[in-house]
Amino acid sequence: MRLTSRIATFALFFTLIAAAPAQQKKRVAVMNFDYATVQSNVAALFGTNQDIGKGIADILVDKLVNDGVYSVIERKQLDKIIAEQNFSNSDRADPGSAAKIARILGVDAIIIGSITQFGRDDKSTAVGGGAASGTLNRFGLGGVKTSKSTAVCTVTARMIDTSTAEILASVQGHGEESRSGAGILGAGGSSSGWGGGALDMKNSNFANTILGTAVNKATTDVAHGLDQKAASLPTAPVQVIKIDGLVADVSPDGTIIVNVGSKDGIKVGDTLAINRKVRDVKDPATGRVIRSVVDAVGLLKITEVDASSAVGKFTGAGPAKVGDTVSNK
């Protein structure tokens, strides 16, 4: 009897777990990080300025996607909105500007940040013989000086509320890596070849260097810190944006362009209703239109968005025509 009771208890427990609705992942976007504090170090290391803020943001996106705690917006979509909004490098750490971008993207929060340490922290030590200066005797009479290359990277990330620009969470990541007999960018410390073009910080050639290892440690710290904050983030009320537009172009393959875009609240993945107005119903006393009678034409799944237009794939009885109305499903 006791065994039967235990089995029933476990069965009920697992049934409740299965029945519990999964918590919806919060949608976030990651801005390119600000690196003004360390820009001179970057130019000295690589021979030219490199956008390490973009590089570290790209690494962080991959880590957040792999962790699976957040739903992360595609970087191409973010870059497109940033270009449309004339977003400058000086805005990278500005919560107000970031919140504006986040609202257009339709995400729950946006992650901005800054890089405060990036580069070498080399040390040399004397071993054997106790001599601190003077000519070193290779046979051990004076001691031998050995060098150790150390790379450091410190990153601070802040999660910004979409509607209020309030900082919801702030985390810091620090990475440090030391090796003997090599520079922080490879054997001998040469940066030759790194400054020839845009630096790909996700490339294994960089990731395997001393500096690349330090960057990976710092970014991993940041990702884990943000993951731990997810459960405590406030749940924003669902905001329904009224869409009211028109079909502007219809292609034979079912591709449709509409005259509403990101500034109207449309984002990739949305499904809109396409209707055709049959007639207007007017108030007989005032002549004012009180209702429009429409026929359903079909649905439009949005695949591309810019500020003032959107592109999607049509499904339905159709066919859709230029001038048909577009609205929330």
C-alpha angles and dihedrals in degrees: 000000000000091000091050090051092052092050090050091050093052091046091053091047094054092042090057091049092051092047095048110102114245113248109252113245116245113244113233139173127207119221123208107271123245114247103172091122093061101029094111090052090051093052091048092050099047101027091243138041113282126188098242088162089068091043094054091044089054091051091048091051090055092049094049091048091050092047089055097209095116135035102237122207117235113265094226091059091049093048090051093054091045091054091049092050093049089238110186130209090249089062094060095099097035112112094201094055091044092051090053091054090046093054091053091049092048094231127147094232142355128221120221129169152154138239111228101171127035128151143028132349099177124182132187125205134194117228130185128021095030094251114149098182144007130059111338115227110225090209094061102264094116104018135248127269115219127188128220122194116218125187124196134191128179123185131182119198129189128194112218127206111239099223104034104026086231117154105247097180139002124197135171131210127196128189130184130175131177132191134167125236098017139082121242091258098042144301112347093006095269117156091195111140096019096088097049094095145337111336114239104205092184091059114109091232089066097031092059095054122094090253092046090054091051091050091050092051093050093047092047089054090053094048093050091047092052091046090056091052094054097087093052097049115112118253109240118221114256109259117204112206114203111231117204116170147125137245106255102179138012124198125200091243092062097261112141131190119205130195096239126080146158094319087060092051100263119142136178111280096032119132116216132190120238115206136172120223113235100181144328121248113218133201104251091214100050105015090233117144106249100173141005119220111218139181119221112245103176147281132292121211108203116230103164133028136186130170098281107017144035137204126214148159118258126223126176145069090301147109098203118217136203107270096033112135123253121206145146113302 
